[in-house]
Amino acid sequence: MYSDRINALPPYLFATIDEAKAEIKAKGVDVIDLGVGDPDQPTPEHIVDSMCQAVRDPSTHRYPSYTGMLEFRKAATDWCRESRGLDLDPVSETLTLIGSKEGVAHIPLAFINPGDVALCPDPAYPVYKIGTQFAGGEAHIMPLLEENGFLPDLDAIPKDILGRTKLMFLNYPNNPTSATADKKYFEEVVQFARDNDIVVVHDNAYSEMTYDGYKAPSFLEVDGAMEVGMELFSMSKTYNMTGWRLGFAVGNKDIIAGFGKAKSNIDSGAFNAVQMAGITALSSSQQCVADMNKMYTERRNVLLKGLDEMGIDVKPPKATFYIWAPVPSGYDSIGFSKLLLENAGIVATPGVGFGKHGEGYIRFALTQSVDRLSEAVSRMSELNI
Ligand SMILES: *Cc1c(COP(=O)(O)O)cnc(C)c1O
């Protein structure tokens, strides 16, 4: 009954974990879920209030524009100017997205012919690879290795692959490794993309989730990036708005136009009331973001201290709400996550679920309170690993 593209899909990792989790819960275990990367805190109140007001305005009830409300795109470009010094045209260089997942999944349709290659990091958010395959393209894996700071080694990509490559996905601050990329690396990427005629898509979903004074650069801050690339920003993690489905793409106008053409034939834009709430989020005080980062810093420190006491050494991540920890010797990532679930009631994501180069690691999401994380730490220490 199903198409080859559906039949070829591996079981969705989080569905498999959910099943195991439900089984343990049914036994009465108090489960601490550090699995999925979904903020546990509510959307800030001023954003919710703005949505309530907007939804009462009947003009928001009609079809939105394909490219997004101009006011939202202006708020997005103003925010990019204030936060990153970018000078972007809200009309030709900006597109509203129904969340950046939607963007990632649809981008290959605009740039990939059957047989073309998209360079996809591994371990990674699975949608880069799947979106490429759905468009009939081939995903060529770029391993993210600890010895390279979890950055793709551009020199390691074979020449014959580069001849067929149209697209490259990057994501820094990175899910799942929590690694960051500096502007110097982005400069190398721009040169590489120019040399090989590749469109770069930088997924900056964790752009604001940063700690210890670190500020994540935009890919577009680098000279020449506007010629080769596009960047995706998301409201989801920044403003605890994962359920609202809102993000935006900014970048090269021809790339934005091609992507917009694909999108206009698939979806009908983001709900205007949601975009109005998005305007409020982007144009109000960013104190809520600072407060959240402070909260995640405390959580990060609790978990890192606990892991350290168990002999698991992890450098404090400068960004994202993930801890990417090596699994103790004697375990693979699935074996260790099973142990955590069955013997400590802790859900964490096995690294191999993000791709084969994630083997040997486990991902903890900092989406529980300091109290719950302390409880997780004390349960883990009792495992005597
Ligand atoms: C969470 C996440 C997204 C999804 O963002 P939405 O805007 O909610 O679709 C995209 N990319 C990465 C790497 C993520 O971790």
The ligand as an SDF file (V2000), in Angstrom:
LIG
                    3D

 15 15  0  0  0  0  0  0  0  0999 V2000
   13.7180   21.7420   17.2800 C   0  0  0  0  0  0  0  0  0  0  0  0
   14.4830   21.8170   16.0190 C   0  0  0  0  0  0  0  0  0  0  0  0
   13.8940   22.3270   14.8580 C   0  0  0  0  0  0  0  0  0  0  0  0
   12.4040   22.4880   14.7850 C   0  0  0  0  0  0  0  0  0  0  0  0
   12.0020   23.7230   14.8890 O   0  0  0  0  0  0  0  0  0  0  0  0
   10.5080   24.1120   14.5820 P   0  0  0  0  0  0  0  0  0  0  0  0
   10.6650   25.5510   14.2720 O   0  0  0  0  0  0  0  0  0  0  0  0
    9.7240   23.8240   15.8130 O   0  0  0  0  0  0  0  0  0  0  0  0
   10.0150   23.3320   13.4180 O   0  0  0  0  0  0  0  0  0  0  0  0
   14.6580   22.4960   13.7260 C   0  0  0  0  0  0  0  0  0  0  0  0
   15.9490   22.1520   13.7280 N   0  0  0  0  0  0  0  0  0  0  0  0
   16.5430   21.6350   14.8080 C   0  0  0  0  0  0  0  0  0  0  0  0
   17.9660   21.2590   14.7370 C   0  0  0  0  0  0  0  0  0  0  0  0
   15.8220   21.4310   15.9690 C   0  0  0  0  0  0  0  0  0  0  0  0
   16.4070   20.8560   17.0220 O   0  0  0  0  0  0  0  0  0  0  0  0
  1  2  1  0
  2  3  1  0
  2 14  2  0
  3  4  1  0
  3 10  2  0
  4  5  1  0
  5  6  1  0
  6  7  2  0
  6  8  1  0
  6  9  1  0
 10 11  1  0
 11 12  2  0
 12 13  1  0
 12 14  1  0
 14 15  1  0
M  END
$$$$
